[in-house]
Amino acid sequence: MIKTVNVDLGNRSYPIFIGQHLLGEKKHLTPYIKGQQVMVVTNETIAPLYLEQTLASLTDFKTSSVILPDGEHYKTLEVLNKIFDQLLEQRFDRQCTLVALGGGVIGDMTGFAAACYQRGVDFIQIPTTLLAQVDSSVGGKTGVNHPLGKNMIGAFHQPQVVVCDTNTLNTLADRELSAGLAEIIKYGLIRDLSFFEWLEQNMQKLLNRDPEALAFAIERSCQNKAEVVAEDEHEGGVRALLNLGHTFGHAIETGGGYGTWLHGEAVSIGTILAADLSYKLGWISEEAVQRIKAIFIAARLPIDIPKNISTDTLLNLMKVDKKVRSGRVRLVLLKSIGEAILTADYPAELLVQTLQH
Amino acid sequence: MIKTVNVDLGNRSYPIFIGQHLLGEKKHLTPYIKGQQVMVVTNETIAPLYLEQTLASLTDFKTSSVILPDGEHYKTLEVLNKIFDQLLEQRFDRQCTLVALGGGVIGDMTGFAAACYQRGVDFIQIPTTLLAQVDSSVGGKTGVNHPLGKNMIGAFHQPQVVVCDTNTLNTLADRELSAGLAEIIKYGLIRDLSFFEWLEQNMQKLLNRDPEALAFAIERSCQNKAEVVAEDEHEGGVRALLNLGHTFGHAIETGGGYGTWLHGEAVSIGTILAADLSYKLGWISEEAVQRIKAIFIAARLPIDIPKNISTDTLLNLMKVDKKVRSGRVRLVLLKSIGEAILTADYPAELLVQTLQH
């Protein structure tokens, strides 16, 4: 059974297909490619696993591929330029399509390359990690990192189609699977209490990679994100709520050095910090905080601030976050499990207390 | 008398102000800046001339500036990154505004930096060359070059306002003034016969930098471009006609090495080539070709292909142009003085003959 989530963005709308054995099938790709040239962008880890299968589904086109080094610290302008080199050396024109085959880093870089190449060409996402399937595949955020901040250089650019093959999750490391679960839990926390409750009941199935449980969790996550993005494509308002735990998380990722912490792990710790500050503000109960901690622990995720990152470093790094407005750090906090708000209205000393460890 | 041209692009519409003594006035800038942080991007040539005056009109804001090296061969991703470095070091947030103070290179790079910084911030253009005032200030094309092709990496990003102070043209080198005239003549050729005739009559006034003649020519050029861009913002159709002489011109610029030929000079030669091919196709008369040559000569522009660029090099470079579709080089050619078309429907050997020299 193939599930479909439609991301509704007017003339930039696109479908997400979710299911087993989708990779290698032409029918989910061919109708979404307008030109004759297709460049598959992937990395050294994914290429030996899935590149051949992907190219086999693109035999109606003139294909080529770029294999980038694997890892968040290669998500830079310099590595992005390798995609442009290849596109230009092979004379790819404005009607070409780029295909992102890999995790969030590949998706973000390929999408950004597509946004900028000849001022914008099409792209398709084939996310191969749980995190990419539930997060970066919806919403069109693309970009690269800068030494002074994550995702600081980028564009909004929507894909033509997203293909989530749950089989690709079988080759995913346990740590990567858990990192994806962090974003899934987030959707429950910010806007979907019943999904949160389902996750409390079904975490073990997800860790066991039960295909049906995974497909349901991916579908529900994409639906939640698609609803938010349809309401607020360019993050003027409600979309910011998707960043629960992210302002803290980005500071942890940057402070720890790119590549030390997976994005989902940092978001896990960040979400606990957001819950703690929400509790200190009297918005959620101690019991709710414990329930939140329990679900992240059940997903085998870290919940404590790394010892080697000081409170000052975190505070400093949080100030360059994209959600800062006129110097005030705005944070996504919880009003309850299932309801989040974006606010800069909290005493600075409570934030400092939350960050002490 | 201040002239205003409105570029009509729905919620991305913006005004262009044209006149003398506009630099240093707050009223053309302040209403178009939403946040508190303003970064002026300029180059080593322009900074000593106009930076102080520009900053003086921005005292209501927290300002900073980046001074880039001057020249087309600095229009690269690496130099672009210097703008991002500065923005991040100074903690510029998503509500900030970038101001491009300079010629086309500064405008294109600043616009592209604004398009990508935090996935998009506002920008303002203060073009200080004739070319930038009549060309790059309208239409939102931004970007950088790649060693394999000009403007291959970029975005469409519209400014909030454009301020064209004709006084800044007094410090412009004669060669730069002529380069701007090439684009002005282009508007006459592709869609405005009576403007072409006005230019034939008034070229000497423009070369003498008569402020009224300049303001008229800038206004009429911006109006022409604004009409085309309003019809076709992302160059799906009629906008491509603005590239008369540009596919040839880009090949001359790239073949000669960035910085050898000014963009307008290359466009001048390229337009003569387009006229020659149009004549070889039997579309325009020999007399029309002579009239076109005469106006470019009157504007003190080159009209012959540089001897050091071979016909093969030109043909090869033209194939990576953004207007290539499925391997066919589409060219803007002339049906008459005042009417252009985009076509790939010409015998390849006539193109080769046109490029022989």
Interface residues (C-beta under 8 A of the other chain):
Chain A: G35 Q36 L77 L80 N81 F84 D85 L88 E89 R91 D93 R94 Q95 A115 C116 Y117 Q118 R119 G120 K141 G143 H146 L148 G149 N151 M152 I153 G154 A155 F156 H234 K319 V320 K322 V324 R325 S326 G327
Chain B: G35 Q36 L77 L80 N81 F84 D85 L88 E89 R91 D93 R94 Q95 A115 C116 Y117 Q118 R119 G120 K141 G143 H146 L148 G149 N151 M152 I153 G154 A155 F156 H234 K319 V320 K322 V324 R325 S326 G327
